[in-house]
């Protein structure tokens, strides 16, 4: 069965609030059989276009995430705390708890955030897209994509850099 996309929202208790009926066939059948790094890269590449769109249209975005199930289905995840403008740290924690609660059914998870970080070799912090990746096999990484938005609104993304996270971010209690 081919993988499909779905969108889900989780509340602060980790319950799924709504899963859109939209199912879109994707061209990556069987990607769940890849290694941890390849699965994480596939999920990251699926999520990054939304971050790019939000930056181009709004100049920022709230944290969001995604998963690949054991069956290979990709789900994009948003979080809800009940507040209109919750802190990003609260949204990340809601997703982490949701991922932990559903860990038996998940292969790969990602949380995407808009952050400020000082890239290696630079002296000043910059805006960056941060992607926290975790795979069931223990692979984990945090990938940063420094970016600038020009005065004309063009999104310019520089070369990414990464650090190993040690994996297990969501699978351990």
PyMOL commands that place a pseudoatom at each C-alpha (Angstrom):
pseudoatom trace, name=CA, resn=UNK, resi=1, chain=A, elem=C, hetatm=0, pos=[0.000, 0.000, 0.000]
pseudoatom trace, name=CA, resn=UNK, resi=2, chain=A, elem=C, hetatm=0, pos=[1.473, 3.399, -0.929]
pseudoatom trace, name=CA, resn=UNK, resi=3, chain=A, elem=C, hetatm=0, pos=[2.308, 5.915, 1.756]
pseudoatom trace, name=CA, resn=UNK, resi=4, chain=A, elem=C, hetatm=0, pos=[-0.052, 8.827, 2.159]
pseudoatom trace, name=CA, resn=UNK, resi=5, chain=A, elem=C, hetatm=0, pos=[0.009, 12.275, 3.670]
pseudoatom trace, name=CA, resn=UNK, resi=6, chain=A, elem=C, hetatm=0, pos=[-2.331, 13.334, 6.380]
pseudoatom trace, name=CA, resn=UNK, resi=7, chain=A, elem=C, hetatm=0, pos=[-2.456, 16.353, 8.616]
pseudoatom trace, name=CA, resn=UNK, resi=8, chain=A, elem=C, hetatm=0, pos=[-3.121, 16.044, 12.331]
pseudoatom trace, name=CA, resn=UNK, resi=9, chain=A, elem=C, hetatm=0, pos=[-3.371, 18.387, 15.276]
pseudoatom trace, name=CA, resn=UNK, resi=10, chain=A, elem=C, hetatm=0, pos=[-2.685, 17.346, 18.842]
pseudoatom trace, name=CA, resn=UNK, resi=11, chain=A, elem=C, hetatm=0, pos=[-3.786, 19.199, 21.970]
pseudoatom trace, name=CA, resn=UNK, resi=12, chain=A, elem=C, hetatm=0, pos=[-1.872, 19.634, 25.220]
pseudoatom trace, name=CA, resn=UNK, resi=13, chain=A, elem=C, hetatm=0, pos=[-3.046, 16.208, 26.426]
pseudoatom trace, name=CA, resn=UNK, resi=14, chain=A, elem=C, hetatm=0, pos=[-1.626, 14.584, 23.274]
pseudoatom trace, name=CA, resn=UNK, resi=15, chain=A, elem=C, hetatm=0, pos=[-5.064, 13.647, 21.890]
pseudoatom trace, name=CA, resn=UNK, resi=16, chain=A, elem=C, hetatm=0, pos=[-5.575, 13.955, 18.180]
pseudoatom trace, name=CA, resn=UNK, resi=17, chain=A, elem=C, hetatm=0, pos=[-8.010, 16.812, 17.563]
pseudoatom trace, name=CA, resn=UNK, resi=18, chain=A, elem=C, hetatm=0, pos=[-8.567, 16.333, 13.862]
pseudoatom trace, name=CA, resn=UNK, resi=19, chain=A, elem=C, hetatm=0, pos=[-7.078, 14.395, 11.019]
pseudoatom trace, name=CA, resn=UNK, resi=20, chain=A, elem=C, hetatm=0, pos=[-7.887, 15.827, 7.638]
pseudoatom trace, name=CA, resn=UNK, resi=21, chain=A, elem=C, hetatm=0, pos=[-9.462, 13.432, 5.206]
pseudoatom trace, name=CA, resn=UNK, resi=22, chain=A, elem=C, hetatm=0, pos=[-7.003, 14.554, 2.556]
pseudoatom trace, name=CA, resn=UNK, resi=23, chain=A, elem=C, hetatm=0, pos=[-4.851, 11.687, 1.368]
pseudoatom trace, name=CA, resn=UNK, resi=24, chain=A, elem=C, hetatm=0, pos=[-2.258, 12.356, -1.225]
pseudoatom trace, name=CA, resn=UNK, resi=25, chain=A, elem=C, hetatm=0, pos=[-0.246, 9.558, -2.812]
pseudoatom trace, name=CA, resn=UNK, resi=26, chain=A, elem=C, hetatm=0, pos=[3.478, 10.201, -2.507]
pseudoatom trace, name=CA, resn=UNK, resi=27, chain=A, elem=C, hetatm=0, pos=[6.190, 8.782, -4.684]
pseudoatom trace, name=CA, resn=UNK, resi=28, chain=A, elem=C, hetatm=0, pos=[8.301, 7.285, -1.885]
pseudoatom trace, name=CA, resn=UNK, resi=29, chain=A, elem=C, hetatm=0, pos=[6.835, 3.834, -1.416]
pseudoatom trace, name=CA, resn=UNK, resi=30, chain=A, elem=C, hetatm=0, pos=[8.795, 1.622, 0.924]
pseudoatom trace, name=CA, resn=UNK, resi=31, chain=A, elem=C, hetatm=0, pos=[10.919, 4.385, 2.413]
pseudoatom trace, name=CA, resn=UNK, resi=32, chain=A, elem=C, hetatm=0, pos=[10.247, 2.873, 5.854]
pseudoatom trace, name=CA, resn=UNK, resi=33, chain=A, elem=C, hetatm=0, pos=[12.701, 0.131, 4.889]
pseudoatom trace, name=CA, resn=UNK, resi=34, chain=A, elem=C, hetatm=0, pos=[15.584, 2.599, 4.587]
pseudoatom trace, name=CA, resn=UNK, resi=35, chain=A, elem=C, hetatm=0, pos=[18.077, 3.228, 7.356]
pseudoatom trace, name=CA, resn=UNK, resi=36, chain=A, elem=C, hetatm=0, pos=[17.443, 5.782, 10.101]
pseudoatom trace, name=CA, resn=UNK, resi=37, chain=A, elem=C, hetatm=0, pos=[19.339, 8.603, 8.422]
pseudoatom trace, name=CA, resn=UNK, resi=38, chain=A, elem=C, hetatm=0, pos=[17.555, 8.124, 5.093]
pseudoatom trace, name=CA, resn=UNK, resi=39, chain=A, elem=C, hetatm=0, pos=[14.132, 7.978, 6.786]
pseudoatom trace, name=CA, resn=UNK, resi=40, chain=A, elem=C, hetatm=0, pos=[14.902, 11.166, 8.718]
pseudoatom trace, name=CA, resn=UNK, resi=41, chain=A, elem=C, hetatm=0, pos=[16.049, 12.911, 5.538]
pseudoatom trace, name=CA, resn=UNK, resi=42, chain=A, elem=C, hetatm=0, pos=[12.883, 11.821, 3.716]
pseudoatom trace, name=CA, resn=UNK, resi=43, chain=A, elem=C, hetatm=0, pos=[10.694, 13.237, 6.503]
pseudoatom trace, name=CA, resn=UNK, resi=44, chain=A, elem=C, hetatm=0, pos=[12.730, 16.448, 6.702]
pseudoatom trace, name=CA, resn=UNK, resi=45, chain=A, elem=C, hetatm=0, pos=[12.439, 16.951, 2.937]
pseudoatom trace, name=CA, resn=UNK, resi=46, chain=A, elem=C, hetatm=0, pos=[8.682, 16.452, 3.198]
pseudoatom trace, name=CA, resn=UNK, resi=47, chain=A, elem=C, hetatm=0, pos=[8.335, 19.088, 5.956]
pseudoatom trace, name=CA, resn=UNK, resi=48, chain=A, elem=C, hetatm=0, pos=[10.713, 21.828, 4.778]
pseudoatom trace, name=CA, resn=UNK, resi=49, chain=A, elem=C, hetatm=0, pos=[8.488, 23.198, 1.970]
pseudoatom trace, name=CA, resn=UNK, resi=50, chain=A, elem=C, hetatm=0, pos=[5.847, 24.199, 4.538]
pseudoatom trace, name=CA, resn=UNK, resi=51, chain=A, elem=C, hetatm=0, pos=[8.462, 26.052, 6.619]
pseudoatom trace, name=CA, resn=UNK, resi=52, chain=A, elem=C, hetatm=0, pos=[9.704, 27.817, 3.465]
pseudoatom trace, name=CA, resn=UNK, resi=53, chain=A, elem=C, hetatm=0, pos=[6.155, 28.829, 2.518]
pseudoatom trace, name=CA, resn=UNK, resi=54, chain=A, elem=C, hetatm=0, pos=[5.410, 30.199, 5.997]
pseudoatom trace, name=CA, resn=UNK, resi=55, chain=A, elem=C, hetatm=0, pos=[8.643, 32.214, 5.987]
pseudoatom trace, name=CA, resn=UNK, resi=56, chain=A, elem=C, hetatm=0, pos=[7.923, 33.650, 2.532]
pseudoatom trace, name=CA, resn=UNK, resi=57, chain=A, elem=C, hetatm=0, pos=[4.307, 34.500, 3.375]
pseudoatom trace, name=CA, resn=UNK, resi=58, chain=A, elem=C, hetatm=0, pos=[4.582, 35.473, 7.072]
pseudoatom trace, name=CA, resn=UNK, resi=59, chain=A, elem=C, hetatm=0, pos=[8.265, 35.902, 7.924]
pseudoatom trace, name=CA, resn=UNK, resi=60, chain=A, elem=C, hetatm=0, pos=[8.024, 33.285, 10.719]
pseudoatom trace, name=CA, resn=UNK, resi=61, chain=A, elem=C, hetatm=0, pos=[6.188, 30.121, 11.754]
pseudoatom trace, name=CA, resn=UNK, resi=62, chain=A, elem=C, hetatm=0, pos=[5.023, 28.263, 14.841]
pseudoatom trace, name=CA, resn=UNK, resi=63, chain=A, elem=C, hetatm=0, pos=[6.701, 24.922, 15.557]
pseudoatom trace, name=CA, resn=UNK, resi=64, chain=A, elem=C, hetatm=0, pos=[5.189, 21.985, 13.699]
pseudoatom trace, name=CA, resn=UNK, resi=65, chain=A, elem=C, hetatm=0, pos=[6.220, 18.420, 13.150]
pseudoatom trace, name=CA, resn=UNK, resi=66, chain=A, elem=C, hetatm=0, pos=[5.785, 15.226, 11.276]
pseudoatom trace, name=CA, resn=UNK, resi=67, chain=A, elem=C, hetatm=0, pos=[5.983, 11.488, 11.610]
pseudoatom trace, name=CA, resn=UNK, resi=68, chain=A, elem=C, hetatm=0, pos=[6.494, 8.407, 9.520]
pseudoatom trace, name=CA, resn=UNK, resi=69, chain=A, elem=C, hetatm=0, pos=[4.449, 5.505, 10.835]
pseudoatom trace, name=CA, resn=UNK, resi=70, chain=A, elem=C, hetatm=0, pos=[5.649, 1.899, 10.962]
pseudoatom trace, name=CA, resn=UNK, resi=71, chain=A, elem=C, hetatm=0, pos=[3.573, 1.397, 7.777]
pseudoatom trace, name=CA, resn=UNK, resi=72, chain=A, elem=C, hetatm=0, pos=[5.378, 4.253, 6.012]
pseudoatom trace, name=CA, resn=UNK, resi=73, chain=A, elem=C, hetatm=0, pos=[2.597, 6.856, 6.167]
pseudoatom trace, name=CA, resn=UNK, resi=74, chain=A, elem=C, hetatm=0, pos=[3.679, 10.475, 6.537]
pseudoatom trace, name=CA, resn=UNK, resi=75, chain=A, elem=C, hetatm=0, pos=[1.659, 12.717, 8.861]
pseudoatom trace, name=CA, resn=UNK, resi=76, chain=A, elem=C, hetatm=0, pos=[2.262, 16.430, 9.275]
pseudoatom trace, name=CA, resn=UNK, resi=77, chain=A, elem=C, hetatm=0, pos=[1.526, 17.482, 12.857]
pseudoatom trace, name=CA, resn=UNK, resi=78, chain=A, elem=C, hetatm=0, pos=[0.532, 20.779, 14.452]
pseudoatom trace, name=CA, resn=UNK, resi=79, chain=A, elem=C, hetatm=0, pos=[0.033, 21.340, 18.170]
pseudoatom trace, name=CA, resn=UNK, resi=80, chain=A, elem=C, hetatm=0, pos=[-2.601, 23.218, 20.159]
pseudoatom trace, name=CA, resn=UNK, resi=81, chain=A, elem=C, hetatm=0, pos=[-2.376, 24.312, 23.793]
pseudoatom trace, name=CA, resn=UNK, resi=82, chain=A, elem=C, hetatm=0, pos=[-5.669, 26.181, 24.051]
pseudoatom trace, name=CA, resn=UNK, resi=83, chain=A, elem=C, hetatm=0, pos=[-3.886, 29.537, 23.859]
pseudoatom trace, name=CA, resn=UNK, resi=84, chain=A, elem=C, hetatm=0, pos=[-4.098, 31.840, 20.859]
pseudoatom trace, name=CA, resn=UNK, resi=85, chain=A, elem=C, hetatm=0, pos=[-0.358, 32.635, 20.856]
pseudoatom trace, name=CA, resn=UNK, resi=86, chain=A, elem=C, hetatm=0, pos=[1.408, 29.937, 22.888]
pseudoatom trace, name=CA, resn=UNK, resi=87, chain=A, elem=C, hetatm=0, pos=[5.172, 29.923, 23.396]
pseudoatom trace, name=CA, resn=UNK, resi=88, chain=A, elem=C, hetatm=0, pos=[6.992, 27.733, 20.890]
pseudoatom trace, name=CA, resn=UNK, resi=89, chain=A, elem=C, hetatm=0, pos=[8.480, 25.686, 23.726]
pseudoatom trace, name=CA, resn=UNK, resi=90, chain=A, elem=C, hetatm=0, pos=[4.958, 24.693, 24.798]
pseudoatom trace, name=CA, resn=UNK, resi=91, chain=A, elem=C, hetatm=0, pos=[4.066, 23.554, 21.278]
pseudoatom trace, name=CA, resn=UNK, resi=92, chain=A, elem=C, hetatm=0, pos=[7.263, 21.498, 21.009]
pseudoatom trace, name=CA, resn=UNK, resi=93, chain=A, elem=C, hetatm=0, pos=[6.512, 19.823, 24.340]
pseudoatom trace, name=CA, resn=UNK, resi=94, chain=A, elem=C, hetatm=0, pos=[2.957, 18.968, 23.234]
pseudoatom trace, name=CA, resn=UNK, resi=95, chain=A, elem=C, hetatm=0, pos=[4.385, 17.274, 20.128]
pseudoatom trace, name=CA, resn=UNK, resi=96, chain=A, elem=C, hetatm=0, pos=[7.080, 15.445, 22.114]
pseudoatom trace, name=CA, resn=UNK, resi=97, chain=A, elem=C, hetatm=0, pos=[4.475, 14.046, 24.529]
pseudoatom trace, name=CA, resn=UNK, resi=98, chain=A, elem=C, hetatm=0, pos=[2.259, 13.033, 21.608]
pseudoatom trace, name=CA, resn=UNK, resi=99, chain=A, elem=C, hetatm=0, pos=[5.166, 11.284, 19.864]
pseudoatom trace, name=CA, resn=UNK, resi=100, chain=A, elem=C, hetatm=0, pos=[6.105, 9.463, 23.073]
pseudoatom trace, name=CA, resn=UNK, resi=101, chain=A, elem=C, hetatm=0, pos=[2.512, 8.351, 23.596]
pseudoatom trace, name=CA, resn=UNK, resi=102, chain=A, elem=C, hetatm=0, pos=[2.333, 6.975, 20.041]
pseudoatom trace, name=CA, resn=UNK, resi=103, chain=A, elem=C, hetatm=0, pos=[5.888, 5.628, 19.863]
pseudoatom trace, name=CA, resn=UNK, resi=104, chain=A, elem=C, hetatm=0, pos=[4.778, 2.028, 19.246]
pseudoatom trace, name=CA, resn=UNK, resi=105, chain=A, elem=C, hetatm=0, pos=[3.248, 3.079, 15.909]
pseudoatom trace, name=CA, resn=UNK, resi=106, chain=A, elem=C, hetatm=0, pos=[6.017, 5.468, 14.824]
pseudoatom trace, name=CA, resn=UNK, resi=107, chain=A, elem=C, hetatm=0, pos=[9.254, 4.938, 12.925]
pseudoatom trace, name=CA, resn=UNK, resi=108, chain=A, elem=C, hetatm=0, pos=[10.492, 8.528, 12.538]
pseudoatom trace, name=CA, resn=UNK, resi=109, chain=A, elem=C, hetatm=0, pos=[9.614, 11.901, 14.083]
pseudoatom trace, name=CA, resn=UNK, resi=110, chain=A, elem=C, hetatm=0, pos=[10.561, 15.508, 13.386]
pseudoatom trace, name=CA, resn=UNK, resi=111, chain=A, elem=C, hetatm=0, pos=[9.879, 18.872, 14.995]
pseudoatom trace, name=CA, resn=UNK, resi=112, chain=A, elem=C, hetatm=0, pos=[10.519, 21.996, 12.909]
pseudoatom trace, name=CA, resn=UNK, resi=113, chain=A, elem=C, hetatm=0, pos=[11.110, 25.367, 14.627]
pseudoatom trace, name=CA, resn=UNK, resi=114, chain=A, elem=C, hetatm=0, pos=[12.060, 28.917, 13.692]
pseudoatom trace, name=CA, resn=UNK, resi=115, chain=A, elem=C, hetatm=0, pos=[15.124, 29.718, 15.855]
pseudoatom trace, name=CA, resn=UNK, resi=116, chain=A, elem=C, hetatm=0, pos=[18.093, 32.053, 16.304]
pseudoatom trace, name=CA, resn=UNK, resi=117, chain=A, elem=C, hetatm=0, pos=[21.496, 30.363, 16.394]
pseudoatom trace, name=CA, resn=UNK, resi=118, chain=A, elem=C, hetatm=0, pos=[25.119, 31.255, 15.797]
pseudoatom trace, name=CA, resn=UNK, resi=119, chain=A, elem=C, hetatm=0, pos=[26.360, 29.068, 12.915]
pseudoatom trace, name=CA, resn=UNK, resi=120, chain=A, elem=C, hetatm=0, pos=[29.851, 27.544, 13.115]
pseudoatom trace, name=CA, resn=UNK, resi=121, chain=A, elem=C, hetatm=0, pos=[32.498, 30.064, 12.096]
pseudoatom trace, name=CA, resn=UNK, resi=122, chain=A, elem=C, hetatm=0, pos=[30.211, 33.073, 12.600]
pseudoatom trace, name=CA, resn=UNK, resi=123, chain=A, elem=C, hetatm=0, pos=[30.110, 35.563, 15.466]
pseudoatom trace, name=CA, resn=UNK, resi=124, chain=A, elem=C, hetatm=0, pos=[26.481, 36.671, 15.496]
pseudoatom trace, name=CA, resn=UNK, resi=125, chain=A, elem=C, hetatm=0, pos=[23.224, 34.745, 15.826]
pseudoatom trace, name=CA, resn=UNK, resi=126, chain=A, elem=C, hetatm=0, pos=[21.076, 34.328, 12.734]
pseudoatom trace, name=CA, resn=UNK, resi=127, chain=A, elem=C, hetatm=0, pos=[17.590, 33.150, 11.939]
pseudoatom trace, name=CA, resn=UNK, resi=128, chain=A, elem=C, hetatm=0, pos=[17.439, 29.460, 11.080]
pseudoatom trace, name=CA, resn=UNK, resi=129, chain=A, elem=C, hetatm=0, pos=[15.002, 26.645, 10.470]
pseudoatom trace, name=CA, resn=UNK, resi=130, chain=A, elem=C, hetatm=0, pos=[15.751, 23.928, 13.036]
pseudoatom trace, name=CA, resn=UNK, resi=131, chain=A, elem=C, hetatm=0, pos=[14.699, 20.347, 12.332]
pseudoatom trace, name=CA, resn=UNK, resi=132, chain=A, elem=C, hetatm=0, pos=[14.935, 17.891, 15.256]
pseudoatom trace, name=CA, resn=UNK, resi=133, chain=A, elem=C, hetatm=0, pos=[14.969, 14.368, 13.819]
pseudoatom trace, name=CA, resn=UNK, resi=134, chain=A, elem=C, hetatm=0, pos=[14.631, 11.058, 15.593]
pseudoatom trace, name=CA, resn=UNK, resi=135, chain=A, elem=C, hetatm=0, pos=[14.382, 7.483, 14.339]
pseudoatom trace, name=CA, resn=UNK, resi=136, chain=A, elem=C, hetatm=0, pos=[13.395, 4.286, 16.049]
pseudoatom trace, name=CA, resn=UNK, resi=137, chain=A, elem=C, hetatm=0, pos=[16.802, 2.709, 15.307]
pseudoatom trace, name=CA, resn=UNK, resi=138, chain=A, elem=C, hetatm=0, pos=[18.559, 5.302, 17.506]
pseudoatom trace, name=CA, resn=UNK, resi=139, chain=A, elem=C, hetatm=0, pos=[19.617, 7.746, 14.786]
pseudoatom trace, name=CA, resn=UNK, resi=140, chain=A, elem=C, hetatm=0, pos=[18.968, 11.370, 15.644]
pseudoatom trace, name=CA, resn=UNK, resi=141, chain=A, elem=C, hetatm=0, pos=[20.146, 14.748, 14.410]
pseudoatom trace, name=CA, resn=UNK, resi=142, chain=A, elem=C, hetatm=0, pos=[19.357, 18.425, 14.692]
pseudoatom trace, name=CA, resn=UNK, resi=143, chain=A, elem=C, hetatm=0, pos=[19.727, 20.178, 11.333]
pseudoatom trace, name=CA, resn=UNK, resi=144, chain=A, elem=C, hetatm=0, pos=[19.855, 23.970, 10.982]
pseudoatom trace, name=CA, resn=UNK, resi=145, chain=A, elem=C, hetatm=0, pos=[19.146, 25.932, 7.801]
pseudoatom trace, name=CA, resn=UNK, resi=146, chain=A, elem=C, hetatm=0, pos=[20.263, 29.568, 8.307]
pseudoatom trace, name=CA, resn=UNK, resi=147, chain=A, elem=C, hetatm=0, pos=[18.123, 31.966, 6.315]
pseudoatom trace, name=CA, resn=UNK, resi=148, chain=A, elem=C, hetatm=0, pos=[17.533, 35.604, 5.496]
pseudoatom trace, name=CA, resn=UNK, resi=149, chain=A, elem=C, hetatm=0, pos=[14.489, 37.313, 4.086]
pseudoatom trace, name=CA, resn=UNK, resi=150, chain=A, elem=C, hetatm=0, pos=[15.454, 40.121, 1.721]
pseudoatom trace, name=CA, resn=UNK, resi=151, chain=A, elem=C, hetatm=0, pos=[13.716, 43.499, 1.834]
pseudoatom trace, name=CA, resn=UNK, resi=152, chain=A, elem=C, hetatm=0, pos=[11.787, 42.389, -1.261]
pseudoatom trace, name=CA, resn=UNK, resi=153, chain=A, elem=C, hetatm=0, pos=[10.554, 39.281, 0.617]
pseudoatom trace, name=CA, resn=UNK, resi=154, chain=A, elem=C, hetatm=0, pos=[12.803, 36.719, -1.081]
pseudoatom trace, name=CA, resn=UNK, resi=155, chain=A, elem=C, hetatm=0, pos=[13.762, 33.783, 1.143]
pseudoatom trace, name=CA, resn=UNK, resi=156, chain=A, elem=C, hetatm=0, pos=[17.472, 32.989, 0.948]
pseudoatom trace, name=CA, resn=UNK, resi=157, chain=A, elem=C, hetatm=0, pos=[18.609, 29.783, 2.657]
pseudoatom trace, name=CA, resn=UNK, resi=158, chain=A, elem=C, hetatm=0, pos=[22.292, 29.157, 3.320]
pseudoatom trace, name=CA, resn=UNK, resi=159, chain=A, elem=C, hetatm=0, pos=[24.097, 25.824, 3.591]
pseudoatom trace, name=CA, resn=UNK, resi=160, chain=A, elem=C, hetatm=0, pos=[22.770, 23.689, 6.442]
pseudoatom trace, name=CA, resn=UNK, resi=161, chain=A, elem=C, hetatm=0, pos=[24.780, 22.391, 9.359]
pseudoatom trace, name=CA, resn=UNK, resi=162, chain=A, elem=C, hetatm=0, pos=[23.908, 19.607, 11.773]
pseudoatom trace, name=CA, resn=UNK, resi=163, chain=A, elem=C, hetatm=0, pos=[24.699, 18.046, 15.090]
pseudoatom trace, name=CA, resn=UNK, resi=164, chain=A, elem=C, hetatm=0, pos=[23.972, 14.531, 16.255]
pseudoatom trace, name=CA, resn=UNK, resi=165, chain=A, elem=C, hetatm=0, pos=[21.252, 14.369, 18.887]
pseudoatom trace, name=CA, resn=UNK, resi=166, chain=A, elem=C, hetatm=0, pos=[22.070, 10.858, 20.019]
pseudoatom trace, name=CA, resn=UNK, resi=167, chain=A, elem=C, hetatm=0, pos=[18.642, 9.613, 19.007]
pseudoatom trace, name=CA, resn=UNK, resi=168, chain=A, elem=C, hetatm=0, pos=[16.086, 8.422, 21.479]
pseudoatom trace, name=CA, resn=UNK, resi=169, chain=A, elem=C, hetatm=0, pos=[14.643, 11.903, 21.875]
pseudoatom trace, name=CA, resn=UNK, resi=170, chain=A, elem=C, hetatm=0, pos=[11.063, 10.661, 21.776]
pseudoatom trace, name=CA, resn=UNK, resi=171, chain=A, elem=C, hetatm=0, pos=[11.410, 6.949, 22.490]
pseudoatom trace, name=CA, resn=UNK, resi=172, chain=A, elem=C, hetatm=0, pos=[12.717, 7.254, 26.039]
pseudoatom trace, name=CA, resn=UNK, resi=173, chain=A, elem=C, hetatm=0, pos=[10.515, 8.345, 28.915]
for i in range(1, 173): cmd.bond("trace and resi %d" % i, "trace and resi %d" % (i + 1))
show_as sticks, trace
zoom trace
